Amino acid sequence: MAYKGIGMDQQADIVGIVGAGLIGRSWANVFARAGWRVQVWDPSEPQRAAAHAQIAQSLHDLQAHGLVDDSAAAAQRVQVVATLADAVRGARYVQESGPETLEVKLATFAALDAAAPAGCVLASSTSAIVASQFTADLAGRDRCIVAHPVNPPHLVPVVELCGAPWTSADTKARADAVMRAVGQVPIDVKREIDGFVLNRLQVALLTEAFRLVQEGVVSPKDLDHTIADGLGLRWAFMGPFETIELNAPGGIADYCQRYTPWFRRYMADLPTARVWDDDQWQKAADAWGPAPEPADVARKSLWRNDRLAALAAHKRGRKPWQDS
Ligand SMILES: NC(=O)c1ccc[n+]([C@@H]2O[C@H](COP(=O)([O-])OP(=O)(O)OC[C@H]3O[C@@H](n4cnc5c(N)ncnc54)[C@H](O)[C@@H]3O)[C@@H](O)[C@H]2O)c1
């Protein structure tokens, strides 16, 4: 496997997973397949009772795609524990994935800072609460950082690392090293910003998508084809800058010299970005069709994860000139 621990002694690589919902269980998968010992805790007894079987199943599913060598051995490295203190015992890295409220993040990080061993990095999966909002008063605030994943992190590797102004350079470097060691792709968000990078890009695209549907330019289904069967095919393995580099013989500068006037014209009627109104999203939702039943969501999520796993296996062969 390409994944590995970061210590000289692999036995010493212990991660604490705090919160065993959708994201926490997926993080457990990421670390377990990389050979780490995983200590999972959730305050909900039913969540704790279900967690091990769910994580084991997700590891098993990966093996079919060649993404885990021995899913049973990986599952054995996962231990569901009774308290937060048990989860962080001996850990060199903690990934918090509790509910997305400031109150919970404040309380959880206070408890983590009190219980975690010295030097242990404390990372939050938060999607939208910057670290300075919930770490300011902690003695160990320099070891706290946001490590924002994309759902599900065991199949979508990018992680946005974003520190508070007081997060130490050492914490950032160690969070980056841990993420790389377990096979994720960390990106450095250099300063705190609402929505980090990924969701800012997502809202820019969604804003224009809702506008095009609202104005009757395209149906929601055809809008989705434009991404799933168009732009998204390249975006599965290259970003927008690499895309445009190959869209003009002279690279990015050539592309911008050729096409900037077109894009200025397209966007001339959109002087400021404006997030969709209620009637705008309602129109798109009506045109899309009825909301899915929970069973449909579960079935489609399994299908999505299977396709993402196949894509992850495919992407292993990418960019040979960078692998050498
Ligand atoms: N779902 C996503 O698409 C997604 C993507 C990226 C980041 N995130 C972030 O990840 C975090 C978890 O999201 P999720 O989708 O897994 O939510 P979830 O509702 O599936 O899971 C949350 C879990 O936290 C547990 N919990 C409750 N109180 C807690 C506490 N005090 N300490 C620890 N755990 C507690 C709950 O029992 C539950 O199991 C959130 O901060 C969310 O913003 C979610």
The ligand as a Gaussian input file, in Angstrom:
#p B3LYP/6-31G(d) Opt

LIG

0 1
 N      -21.371000      15.624000       6.079000
 C      -20.573000      16.322000       5.293000
 O      -20.742000      16.397000       4.054000
 C      -19.358000      17.010000       5.879000
 C      -18.271000      17.323000       5.040000
 C      -17.154000      17.946000       5.597000
 C      -17.116000      18.264000       6.940000
 N      -18.194000      17.947000       7.737000
 C      -18.118000      18.304000       9.158000
 O      -17.836000      17.136000       9.899000
 C      -18.437000      17.230000      11.198000
 C      -19.340000      16.014000      11.433000
 O      -20.322000      15.990000      10.426000
 P      -21.143000      14.642000      10.102000
 O      -21.727000      14.852000       8.752000
 O      -20.297000      13.453000      10.374000
 O      -22.302000      14.735000      11.184000
 P      -23.146000      13.523000      11.837000
 O      -24.384000      14.137000      12.359000
 O      -23.233000      12.384000      10.884000
 O      -22.217000      13.040000      13.045000
 C      -21.969000      13.821000      14.181000
 C      -21.629000      12.872000      15.325000
 O      -21.184000      13.640000      16.429000
 C      -21.680000      13.003000      17.586000
 N      -21.629000      13.964000      18.698000
 C      -22.653000      14.604000      19.306000
 N      -22.158000      15.400000      20.286000
 C      -20.802000      15.242000      20.281000
 C      -19.752000      15.764000      21.063000
 N      -19.978000      16.637000      22.026000
 N      -18.485000      15.374000      20.790000
 C      -18.222000      14.495000      19.803000
 N      -19.208000      13.944000      19.026000
 C      -20.469000      14.330000      19.263000
 C      -23.057000      12.526000      17.218000
 O      -23.518000      11.502000      18.097000
 C      -22.810000      12.024000      15.797000
 O      -22.454000      10.656000      15.787000
 C      -19.182000      18.574000      11.218000
 O      -18.361000      19.550000      11.808000
 C      -19.396000      18.857000       9.747000
 O      -19.540000      20.232000       9.449000
 C      -19.303000      17.318000       7.240000

